Amino acid sequence: MRYDGRKPPAEPVDDDADWPAPLDGDPGEPDAGRAPVVEPRQPDSLNEPRWHRHLDERWVVEDEGRQPLVRPIVAARVKSPPPDVVVDGADAGAITFRAASVRGLSHQERGEPRQDAYAIRFTRDQRWLVGCIADGVSDGARSHEAAAEIVDRLTGTLIDFLTGLPREDPWTDWQSVADAMPWAEAVDAANHAVTKRAREHLRRAYARQGAEEKLRELEESLPFAHVRTIMSATALVFVVETVASADGTHRALLANLAGDSSAFLLRDDEWVPMVAIKNEGAEIISSTVRPMPDRIEPHVAAFLLRAGDSFVVMTDGLGDPLGSARGTVGAFLREKWRTPPDVLAFAQHLAFYKKTFTDDRTAVMVWASPPRRRR
Amino acid sequence: MPEPTRQADDKVLALAFYLLVDVSYSMEGAPLRAVNQILPEVIDAIEESPTLGDVVRLGALDFANDAQTVLQLGDLRNVKNIPVFTCRGATSYAAAFHKLRKDIERDMAEMKADGFKVYRPAVFFITDGAPTDQQAELDTAFAELTDPGFKARPNIIPFGVTPSLEKAVLDPWVYPKPSDSGKSMRSYVYNGTGDAATAIKQIAEVLITSIVASANSVSDAGTAGGFVPPADEDLDDWI
């Protein structure tokens, strides 16, 4: 059997309409008489938590399907695949952060590498935290490299800028500070790094084929559209000041540069969407579909994080099962992430089983002045 | 009563595929034996993969003078006895399209009630002969099946398993058309040196490849994924 991971034979650009959309329609009541035979649905009570630990210790939200049966296969196609799981967490100033990225069950099953990536960086004085998440688009076999380059370059450029920012900056309007950050430079650096990687791959491929003409053309130009057939990734960047301003708030911003990542604010125990949710209306910043490398004019949303607030950014591997955060996944994560969990526990929460949701998942969450554990 | 958004968030994904097989008498013998290998092969392939098994639903219908459900759309792990196609009668595409519309309506309603977010289904339509229907009846049946007001109108890919079948006979039953919005599908007529049974074996392979690619597309792109049609390079012997 050939698992070729073939994708729609078109760029995932502007052609949502080309693909059969999920049927929307009146949601019906679960019908016990027609429940799947393998995993019977639990009785539906609003008050009972609908998550539990599987025997293998992983969290299950509602129904795990056959996910516990997946046996991860080495991503042997790739010379040095990224680790299956990465996780970080620390306190800095008055904020706490947690970050994790896990290889999806379908990639584990197919022996494909984790294509998500994140980067977390602080200025030397730790006053500013810059984070970025990226989801390599699986149309390109090397998209995990694009994701890694993009998170590295975007955060690096912004950190350089923030390092030079005067401590008592003359601006009072945070949105104009946010807009004045070197977005074009950051995007160029990421586009350039991805294009360079793609060029290296093509150079080797053309050399093997002895394609002299193509080799010459390659050195002259390599359009982004061509790069995207080899590697591309989504990108969402955030910045947060670890030290609170005089009014107790933390300056923060979000820029969804490319693709379908999502972000939520957790305020007063409610998830508030900060990026347009797929197929829904609510939004603070809109999401563009096309992955990087691409020409981008970023829309930067500045906001203020209050003490007790937290926000989380995530790739669609978590965003899709979370949806508008009003379902069971939303309730599960609200309970687990109300205050900063243990760093390893954060990765476990991220990697819950939920039937048919098998993509790589990446989440970075930042809490402003969270209550500290006393024991 | 939970609010609708909670239910929308709690749905799981499902991809539905239908096999629609001509069992008119001309299919008797080796072609039908080959057809009867398709379901076991697809089931084997899906059983190898827990994530495929979770998302893929397969159903089968046959048609001759009339059309029948052979395997009701469902989870293949719940299939205890794999049903067998048997020959009878003539070649009524109209009967096939009528029955398909009814089955899809029933199946999609059940899937939604069971909490699935369902993509538009895909139909692999296998035949070795031209329809024996009145043209008007046939056109009506197809129009009903692919009515833009019918949300679950399927993607239809006809496969002619013998070179004697003209492509022009199958092309009208492709859906969506290249001119429509939506990814256009196409018909395939076998033009290799093998017999109809050889052609049918190849369909089993492309069906499995398409199922796997579609499931991967949904895994990797969530609700932005969907049905991935067969790739022409997998169908070298077909025009």
Interface residues (C-beta under 8 A of the other chain):
Chain A: M1 R2 Y3 D4 G5 R6 K7 P8 P9 A10 P12 D16 A17 D18 W19 P20 A21 P22 L23 D24 G25 D26 P27 G28 E29 P30 D31 R34 A35 P36 V37 V38 R41 D44 L46 E62 D63 G65 R66 Q67 P68 L69 V70 G104 L105 S106 E109 R110 S138 D260 K278 N279 D316 G317 G319 D320 L322 G323 S324 A325 R326 G327 T328 V329 G330 K354 K355 T356 F357 T358 D359
Chain B: P2 E3 P4 T5 R6 Q7 A8 D9 D10 K11 V12 L13 A14 A45 E48 S49 P50 T51 G53 D54 V55 D75 R77 N78 M108 A109 E110 K112 A113 D114 G115 K117 V118 Y119 R120 K151 A152 N155 S181 G182 K183 I208 T209 V212 A213 A215 N216 S217 V218 S219 D220 A221 G222 T223 A224 G225 G226 F227 V228 A231
